[in-house]
Structure formats: structure tokens, C-alpha cells
Amino acid sequence: MKSKMKKVLIVIDAQEDFVRGSLGTKEAVAALPVIQKLVRCMHNNYHEVYYTQDVHGDNYLDTQEGKMLPVKHCIYHTPGIELCPEVLEDGVQYPFLMLKSSFGYTNFPEWEEWFTPDENSAIYLCGFCTDICVMANFQILKSLYPECPIYIVSDACAGVTPELHEAALKVMKSCQAIVITSEEFEKQLTETGE
């Protein structure tokens, strides 16, 4: 049985199609080295890092999402589905992946065996897109763990547009997200020494 984890970083959909592919933005490209820094900091402090991975079938354009967002992305067996190499720590061959075919990952309850939040616990989120998948996963996690602080690392995220990124941060903050920068993130981890 795994030991109980106290802090976890969840990297949301840091995949090629959201960075350099069909839905990529210059803001997402700029966030990659920041995410890399967060991942390294978590591993250096012996905390877990998890990655969600958006996955769609060839019939994507026939789905409701495909009709509302008719841009094929993260299709099985295409390069766009791959995690960006910049967000993977050197030497970690098999990252913890959470596959999802919609905005939010819905199997977080399976964590209960080894994630029971206490006063030292924290969940950190970063990735793409702030206004869609980051926000959806935040809402799911906040509903499951209402007493656990959930941090959004703002400069390690990018939205569909800069305006939607800022709007999403405001909405999440109104729902009790704690919005911080990567500098504040590193300070928290090094000060606690946990």
C-alpha cells in the first residue's frame, strides 16, 4: 500500500496540441519552463506529480465537444496527444497519467486510499487551458476536498486567450482557489521543508 501523500502537483493537459499544435498559444509555450521548474521542485522535495492527458477518438468532430470546438486535438496515436517533454523530469520514464476524454478527470475518489488531506496537505494545479480544463479539475477537486487548500500556479497556466486566463483565475479565486505565482510556490515548498 502506498504511503499517504501530503502535497501533490497536478499538471493539466501539458500536451503538444495545447502548446505547439492545433490549439497552441505563445502563452502556453512560455508556461512550459515554469511547469518544468514546479515539477523539479516537487520531486526534489519528495512529493508526487500527476499529469492529466486529454484523449479523443477519430470521431471527435461528431461529439458534443467537437461540435462546440471543431478543432481536432489530442487524437489517439497522433503526436499532439503526447506530453511535452519539457514538463517531464529527467529520468522519470513513466509519469503518473490520468487519462480523460472530457474537461475534468472524474476518478479522483480512487485517491482516497492514499490521499487523506490533513492540515499539512495541499493540491497545486497548473497547465492548459486555464479557462477550461484547469478550471474543471479545480471544481471537481474542491468539491471532493473542501477543506484542502487548492493552489493555482498562475504563471504555469495559459488560457485560450490571455483575457480568458485572467477571467478564469478570478472565477476560481471566488470559489476559494488560492492563486499564487511559481516564486510563491517554491517559497512554500522550501520553507516548510516537507
C-alpha positions as a Python dict, from the first residue, in 0.01 Angstrom:
ca = {
    (1, 'M'): (0, 0, 0),
    (2, 'K'): (126, 347, -88),
    (3, 'S'): (213, 586, 189),
    (4, 'K'): (-23, 878, 231),
    (5, 'M'): (84, 1180, 32),
    (6, 'K'): (66, 1531, 174),
    (7, 'K'): (125, 1754, -127),
    (8, 'V'): (61, 1688, -492),
    (9, 'L'): (113, 1880, -815),
    (10, 'I'): (-131, 1803, -1095),
    (11, 'V'): (-14, 1913, -1440),
    (12, 'I'): (-326, 1956, -1653),
    (13, 'D'): (-303, 1861, -2022),
    (14, 'A'): (53, 1983, -2092),
    (15, 'Q'): (32, 1817, -2432),
    (16, 'E'): (172, 1911, -2770),
    (17, 'D'): (-164, 2011, -2922),
    (18, 'F'): (-224, 2264, -2644),
    (19, 'V'): (123, 2413, -2677),
    (20, 'R'): (266, 2385, -3030),
    (21, 'G'): (-18, 2208, -3209),
    (22, 'S'): (-373, 2278, -3322),
    (23, 'L'): (-475, 2468, -3005),
    (24, 'G'): (-133, 2605, -2912),
    (25, 'T'): (-60, 2958, -2794),
    (26, 'K'): (254, 3159, -2726),
    (27, 'E'): (141, 3185, -2363),
    (28, 'A'): (138, 2805, -2331),
    (29, 'V'): (490, 2788, -2479),
    (30, 'A'): (603, 3047, -2222),
    (31, 'A'): (448, 2845, -1936),
    (32, 'L'): (643, 2525, -2017),
    (33, 'P'): (970, 2617, -1841),
    (34, 'V'): (770, 2734, -1540),
    (35, 'I'): (592, 2398, -1522),
    (36, 'Q'): (929, 2225, -1557),
    (37, 'K'): (1053, 2424, -1255),
    (38, 'L'): (748, 2320, -1048),
    (39, 'V'): (793, 1953, -1136),
    (40, 'R'): (1161, 1962, -1040),
    (41, 'C'): (1079, 2137, -712),
    (42, 'M'): (816, 1875, -624),
    (43, 'H'): (1050, 1585, -698),
    (44, 'N'): (1336, 1749, -506),
    (45, 'N'): (1106, 1772, -204),
    (46, 'Y'): (978, 1411, -246),
    (47, 'H'): (622, 1500, -345),
    (48, 'E'): (408, 1337, -613),
    (49, 'V'): (344, 1482, -958),
    (50, 'Y'): (47, 1368, -1164),
    (51, 'Y'): (-47, 1451, -1522),
    (52, 'T'): (-388, 1458, -1684),
    (53, 'Q'): (-390, 1371, -2051),
    (54, 'D'): (-672, 1472, -2283),
    (55, 'V'): (-757, 1191, -2526),
    (56, 'H'): (-1006, 1179, -2812),
    (57, 'G'): (-1101, 928, -3078),
    (58, 'D'): (-1115, 976, -3453),
    (59, 'N'): (-1485, 1060, -3415),
    (60, 'Y'): (-1404, 1376, -3216),
    (61, 'L'): (-1589, 1607, -3457),
    (62, 'D'): (-1907, 1401, -3405),
    (63, 'T'): (-1901, 1451, -3026),
    (64, 'Q'): (-2066, 1742, -2844),
    (65, 'E'): (-1724, 1889, -2765),
    (66, 'G'): (-1623, 1851, -3129),
    (67, 'K'): (-1933, 2035, -3244),
    (68, 'M'): (-1875, 2317, -2995),
    (69, 'L'): (-1497, 2327, -3054),
    (70, 'P'): (-1444, 2195, -3409),
    (71, 'V'): (-1065, 2174, -3385),
    (72, 'K'): (-928, 1821, -3380),
    (73, 'H'): (-680, 1778, -3098),
    (74, 'C'): (-525, 1510, -2879),
    (75, 'I'): (-643, 1230, -3107),
    (76, 'Y'): (-519, 881, -3017),
    (77, 'H'): (-198, 781, -3196),
    (78, 'T'): (-109, 1134, -3307),
    (79, 'P'): (189, 1342, -3192),
    (80, 'G'): (-46, 1605, -3047),
    (81, 'I'): (-154, 1375, -2766),
    (82, 'E'): (198, 1344, -2622),
    (83, 'L'): (304, 1523, -2306),
    (84, 'C'): (552, 1799, -2383),
    (85, 'P'): (899, 1671, -2295),
    (86, 'E'): (976, 1994, -2109),
    (87, 'V'): (729, 1906, -1831),
    (88, 'L'): (876, 1564, -1762),
    (89, 'E'): (1153, 1533, -1506),
    (90, 'D'): (1472, 1374, -1640),
    (91, 'G'): (1488, 1007, -1554),
    (92, 'V'): (1114, 967, -1492),
    (93, 'Q'): (1017, 723, -1764),
    (94, 'Y'): (661, 650, -1658),
    (95, 'P'): (481, 952, -1517),
    (96, 'F'): (156, 906, -1327),
    (97, 'L'): (-103, 961, -1601),
    (98, 'M'): (-474, 1026, -1558),
    (99, 'L'): (-647, 987, -1893),
    (100, 'K'): (-968, 1178, -1962),
    (101, 'S'): (-1190, 1230, -2263),
    (102, 'S'): (-1356, 1544, -2131),
    (103, 'F'): (-1261, 1858, -1942),
    (104, 'G'): (-1233, 1715, -1591),
    (105, 'Y'): (-1080, 1396, -1455),
    (106, 'T'): (-1359, 1212, -1272),
    (107, 'N'): (-1175, 932, -1091),
    (108, 'F'): (-1015, 1139, -813),
    (109, 'P'): (-1210, 937, -550),
    (110, 'E'): (-971, 646, -623),
    (111, 'W'): (-711, 858, -438),
    (112, 'E'): (-892, 811, -106),
    (113, 'E'): (-687, 501, -27),
    (114, 'W'): (-369, 710, -11),
    (115, 'F'): (-470, 1076, -7),
    (116, 'T'): (-644, 1182, 311),
    (117, 'P'): (-589, 1555, 345),
    (118, 'D'): (-483, 1697, 680),
    (119, 'E'): (-361, 2040, 795),
    (120, 'N'): (-30, 1985, 606),
    (121, 'S'): (-186, 1883, 275),
    (122, 'A'): (-208, 2090, -40),
    (123, 'I'): (-300, 2038, -403),
    (124, 'Y'): (-131, 2251, -671),
    (125, 'L'): (-265, 2285, -1026),
    (126, 'C'): (-103, 2414, -1343),
    (127, 'G'): (-136, 2356, -1716),
    (128, 'F'): (-379, 2418, -2001),
    (129, 'C'): (-625, 2565, -2065),
    (130, 'T'): (-686, 2776, -1754),
    (131, 'D'): (-1043, 2861, -1854),
    (132, 'I'): (-1145, 2506, -1949),
    (133, 'C'): (-963, 2202, -1812),
    (134, 'V'): (-772, 2365, -1525),
    (135, 'M'): (-1095, 2522, -1400),
    (136, 'A'): (-1296, 2200, -1445),
    (137, 'N'): (-1043, 1996, -1248),
    (138, 'F'): (-1025, 2260, -976),
    (139, 'Q'): (-1404, 2246, -931),
    (140, 'I'): (-1403, 1865, -907),
    (141, 'L'): (-1119, 1863, -654),
    (142, 'K'): (-1270, 2144, -444),
    (143, 'S'): (-1598, 1952, -428),
    (144, 'L'): (-1419, 1635, -317),
    (145, 'Y'): (-1178, 1802, -72),
    (146, 'P'): (-1348, 2123, 51),
    (147, 'E'): (-1106, 2166, 344),
    (148, 'C'): (-786, 2104, 149),
    (149, 'P'): (-615, 2417, 12),
    (150, 'I'): (-600, 2408, -367),
    (151, 'Y'): (-348, 2639, -530),
    (152, 'I'): (-346, 2755, -891),
    (153, 'V'): (5, 2849, -1006),
    (154, 'S'): (-91, 3134, -1237),
    (155, 'D'): (229, 3173, -1440),
    (156, 'A'): (236, 2795, -1501),
    (157, 'C'): (-102, 2810, -1678),
    (158, 'A'): (-228, 2953, -2005),
    (159, 'G'): (-581, 3008, -2127),
    (160, 'V'): (-736, 3002, -2470),
    (161, 'T'): (-665, 3376, -2466),
    (162, 'P'): (-488, 3594, -2206),
    (163, 'E'): (-825, 3753, -2122),
    (164, 'L'): (-991, 3415, -2056),
    (165, 'H'): (-690, 3309, -1847),
    (166, 'E'): (-735, 3614, -1621),
    (167, 'A'): (-1113, 3568, -1606),
    (168, 'A'): (-1074, 3201, -1507),
    (169, 'L'): (-830, 3291, -1229),
    (170, 'K'): (-1086, 3537, -1091),
    (171, 'V'): (-1367, 3281, -1104),
    (172, 'M'): (-1155, 3012, -935),
    (173, 'K'): (-1047, 3262, -669),
    (174, 'S'): (-1413, 3335, -599),
    (175, 'C'): (-1457, 2959, -546),
    (176, 'Q'): (-1176, 2954, -287),
    (177, 'A'): (-880, 2871, -507),
    (178, 'I'): (-556, 3022, -381),
    (179, 'V'): (-387, 3185, -680),
    (180, 'I'): (-9, 3207, -647),
    (181, 'T'): (298, 3252, -867),
    (182, 'S'): (573, 2997, -923),
    (183, 'E'): (800, 3201, -693),
    (184, 'E'): (545, 3173, -412),
    (185, 'F'): (511, 2801, -485),
    (186, 'E'): (885, 2743, -450),
    (187, 'K'): (897, 2951, -134),
    (188, 'Q'): (616, 2746, 22),
    (189, 'L'): (785, 2415, -51),
    (190, 'T'): (1130, 2522, 65),
    (191, 'E'): (1006, 2698, 379),
    (192, 'T'): (801, 2403, 501),
    (193, 'G'): (1085, 2160, 424),
    (194, 'E'): (824, 1889, 372),
}
